[in-house]
């Protein structure tokens, strides 16, 4: 392979006439110097970071606000023994800036005093304030991580600014977090590393605004904001919030006890943009693309971070050949075996003053096929669902074919069973000791795995499925806990295999509580002081395809404080930093939150009740449903779709290694978190306090019509299909068909009518309805 010889290139600088033209086009607003612009707007504190060197390790960061001539509010540099972070004297606005290099647990930061100047600006008072800073992020915190350039926080109160982590090749974003209730990212502004950004947060006592480079991405309702009383501020670290240190440059940090106007914010940004002291420098590679290994058929992504005077220009090469159109800081290609094996990828970064070619990264392409998690043998009750799942990776495309055998000798392919999960419905004793095999293929290899199904009679007493129970059972849930037990530890699954266990712990389970479900007389249970219901992990309860979960809850009280997050339902695995699965909170802002992992996205849903400002009321009953149709999450409260999010924006991985090979434990091992009613699976945060009733899991997304039917505790009306020849056919899923000659007349049962039911029609009207005993 011929290497690229160019390492540095020079270009003609801009002609003087053009430079002058640009100067006059800027306008008078840019002529002011930056420090005067800020001090004229009366900041309470203003840290310029003009210290020029780390020699002697300066101790204090001066406050340049005219209101603090005696430096009562100066900051303190904390080097934490490493003496390398923050670095001082780097180019910045007007003169200098500081740089945080992060690294391990021994990282530096700047401590800002817990005093009136700071706490009144977003601290103890919770009154109006503004905050601004310039930041130059230089590193992705990593998938599932967050870095914090600034905070005044002591969990669960206070506020901070995040840089979000992302998988390699995916963008990071800035987030404003005011606890509670604002936690908002700005996906419209993906972060370009080594670029300076102007960030401003304002709060008027009710609403917050978040500006990036002069553009407002608010407002956000922050009426529930709780300041971190008595906490210091931190620049460059997450001391109070507990997340990663910031890696990058910081300059010109200011606090105000008033709300900056949009015009003031824009002026600060414009003047600051034209006040950088850094001399023009040639483009150079800061972080070179790294060698990677990919399976054939998958997307291989390379990225580079560069520094130098903007704008920067990128051009990628493969095996020294220019790739047309590859002119971004990232380059992706579909890896193909054997064509791309040992492909060498490099990039030229350049600007008007010079450039540099990165060292080549090597792409290794594999054609292998691996079974990460085989289907496990399982025992299921008569009438239950049974799910077998295989997790495979390797070269794409990957195909699946399931087959069955009564004795393990001769297998017959199952028509349509070509996904990674095989669902067997309504298992019977005749299927006891059946064997199920999946053959997994890709263009280069074939592997197979076999599992056994043991079908056993139900040992528990049958749970009555009348009234509301019949309506739910007709929609074929995978598991359904009626929670109408009167004693004992068994929380029986009325339709399947997945019995739960009442676990009072130090709390109390009260049986026989009144239900809030319409037209229902069966009882519910009260959970208090840490009591919960534990259901062992099963693949059926954590499908990697479409699913739904529903429950009825009656909170006995609302949150006692800002940290009081009460868990309604949970099915998650948490071995930090690995978090998979989901949970539902009753949160301090008096609504519900559905949280899918590992996205840690808060999908907030409250009852649609303007009389309560759409907030929860202690003692009221709520019907909660979450659906995942593999495209969108939707949260329903009391029969109405209240909130949702596309899965593309909130990555989700189900709980358990039987689904996604979280770890090395066997199926059903420690890597599989229980399905828990009333508590988070890892026992973190608060437990639910109140009454809970009929809870169900489905292996498909319930329709809005089904959810409305469940909420109203009424069967869907009979569906009518007109046929040729003077007949109609009625179909229904549950209940007894009744008829009447008038719409409001006396309805009587149609003797012998079973769905589907066909009848001839003539000139007289007929009215039909369903009665659910």
Protein Blocks (a to p, Z undefined) as FASTA:
>chain_A
ZZdfblbdcdddddfklmmmmmmmnojmlmpcfklmmmmnopabdceklafbfghpaabd
cdfbfklmnopmcccddekhnopaccehiacehiaccddeejijbdcdddddddfklmmn
oplnopacddddddddfbdebghiacdfbdcdddfedcddddddddehiacddddddddf
bdcddfklccdehiacddddddehjaccddeehiacbdcdfklpccdehiacdehiakln
opacdedddehiaddfbdcdfklmmmmmmmmmmmcfbdcdddddfbdcddddddehiacd
dddddeddddddddddeehiacehiacfbdcdddddfklgoiacddddddfkbccddddd
dddddfbdcdfbdcddddddehiacddddddeddddddddddddfklpaccddehiacfb
dcdehiafklgoiacddddddfkbccdddddddddddfbdcdddehjlmmmmmnopabdc
eklafbdjbdcdfklmmdcdddfkjmccdehiacfbehiabdcdddeehiacdddddfkl
mccbdcddddddddfbdcfbfklccdfbdcdddddfbdgdjdddddfkopadddddfklp
acddddddfknoopacehiacddddddehlaccddeehiafbdcdfklmccddedjklno
mblcdehiaklccddehiafklpajddedddddddddfbdcdfklmmmmmnopacddddd
ddehiiacdddfbdcddddfbfklccdddehiacdddddddfbccddddddZZ
